[in-house]
Structure formats: structure tokens, C-alpha cells
Amino acid sequence: MTHPPFTPKTSTKPLKTPTTEFERFVYIVSHDLNEPLRMMTSFLDLINKKHGANLPEEARTYMGYCIENADKMKSMIRALVDYSRVGRNSEDITKIVLGDLMEDLFEMYSGDLELSNASVNYDNLPTVQAQPGLIIDLFKILFQNAFENKRADILQINITSKPLGAFHEFCMEDNGKGIKSVYLDSVCEIFRKADKSTSNIGAGLAIAKAIIEKFGGELRIESEENKGTKVYFTLPT
């Protein structure tokens, strides 16, 4: 699937205010739902420890399903909070030297890079104007996405950039599993994922898209199953 190139913009969108009904809803849900979930999993663990040996195998299996789905709901709540934090981030917008940021990320992900047998290449990444915390989150998400979708061979990640009016266009390309074309239009929606067999909940790319759009940029994905993925995005200069 191909997409038209980005159209350069002359200004970024105004930052969203942190007082939307959605953000308040997420805040309330995250606090009000987490406590009963925590209590439920605690009691299930307690039952398993005290009576698990005496329960029929079928009952133990059902308890395992309950605990697994409660943990999944906790992860979904955390993802909703992270998603809402994009709009609520109040850091100052400043110049970010992406080359320096990349070095910090390599140090942070040294273990993952070694385990994934990964090779990462980039040259002369530019300076952008954004909120540092969110840009760190953005690249962490993109790296994690590549790690989770690697194939058995060496994971290769290439990051390139080029000027595009008041923006820089970036491309983060990997040689991983790729994405089936049927999922390309929805993979950046919250809780939608391309590989149903993975344990992730499908929130990373939705958060990445929200971060990029907060600064007036755009995100698009080109991918083909078993032929890797290219994530294109723009950030202001």
C-alpha cells in the first residue's frame, strides 16, 4: 500500500489543553478501576495459594483466565493513562538534538539490542522543536515496536531524515515481520494490533501518533507482511 507524500505545513497545531472531558474520564477510570482489579487479583492469588492444590484442574484453568484478563485490563488502563498524558504534558517546547537523544536511548536499550541481535543505523539526525519527554516516549515506542515484531534473523533498523518545509520527515525502517495490508488502516488506533498472537495490547502506535500530531506532524506506515515496516513521521524544526 502506498501513500502520498506529506504536505509541508507552515505552523504547528496549538497544544491541547489538559482539561478535556476525555482526560478527566481517563483519570477517574484509572483510579476507580485499578483498586477493585487489584483486590480481585489479590484474592484470586490467595485462593490459588491456599486451595489451589485441592481444586479441580478445570477450576484452576478458569482462575488462570481470570487473573490473565485482570492483568490485561490493568495494562489497558495504564495505556489509556499514557495516551491521555500526551495532551496533559506541560513541559516547555525546546530544541532537541536527536543525535544526543539517540545515544541515550541506545544506552537504555543496550540489553534489548543485544537480545534482539539488532543493528541500528542513523546519520546526522536533525534538531527538532518539541517536548523532550514526549519525544523520548515516541522513540521508545518505535524501538519497542521493532523489537516485538522482529523475525528470527538479525533485526536491522535504519533511521533517516530529510527537511520538509517547516518540518523534518523521518523514516524508521526495520526488516521485521511486517504488517498485513488489512491492518494498515487501523494499526494506529488504540487497542488495535496487527498480530493477535502477541501479548501487547496494541496501544503503542496510537500513543506515538498522538505525540506526533500534538506538534502538528503526521504519521503514516508502509509495510508488507514478512518484508518489514517503514514508519514515516514529521516533527517541527
BELPE-V252415 format. One record per pair of residues at least 24 apart in sequence whose ideal C-beta (glycine too) atoms are under 7 Angstrom apart, sorted by the first residue. I is the first residue (numbers start at 0). J is the second residue. If there is no record, write none. Layout:
i=(I:I)
j=(J:J)
//
This chain:
i=(0:0:0:1:2:2:5:5:5:5:7:7:7:7:8:8:8:8:9:10:11:11:11:12:14:15:15:17:17:19:21:22:22:22:25:25:25:28:28:29:29:29:32:33:33:36:36:36:39:40:40:40:71:74:75:75:78:78:81:82:82:82:82:82:85:85:85:85:85:86:88:88:88:90:90:90:92:92:92:93:94:94:95:95:95:95:95:96:97:97:97:97:98:100:100:100:104:104:104:108:111:115:115:115:116:116:117:117:118:118:119:120:121:124:124:125:125:125:127:127:127:127:128:128:129:129:129:133:136:137:137:137:140:140:140:141:141:141:143:144:144:145:145:147:147:148:148:149:150:150:163:165:165:166:166:166:166:166:167:167:167:168:168:169:169:170:170:171:172:172:173:173:174:175:175:176:177:177:177:177:177:177:177:178:178:178:178:179:183:183:186:187)
j=(180:183:221:221:219:221:163:168:217:233:163:164:165:166:164:165:166:215:165:215:214:215:235:215:213:86:213:86:87:86:83:83:86:87:79:80:83:76:79:76:79:80:76:73:76:69:72:73:69:66:69:70:200:200:190:200:200:202:206:189:202:205:206:209:133:206:209:210:213:213:130:132:133:130:131:132:128:129:130:131:126:128:126:127:129:131:134:126:124:125:126:127:124:134:135:138:138:139:142:142:146:146:149:154:153:154:154:156:153:155:156:157:158:158:160:160:167:236:167:234:235:236:235:236:214:234:235:210:210:207:210:211:203:206:207:171:207:230:203:203:204:173:175:197:199:175:176:175:175:176:233:235:236:216:233:234:235:236:233:234:236:231:233:231:232:229:231:230:227:229:227:228:227:227:228:225:222:223:224:225:226:227:228:220:222:224:228:224:220:222:220:218)
//
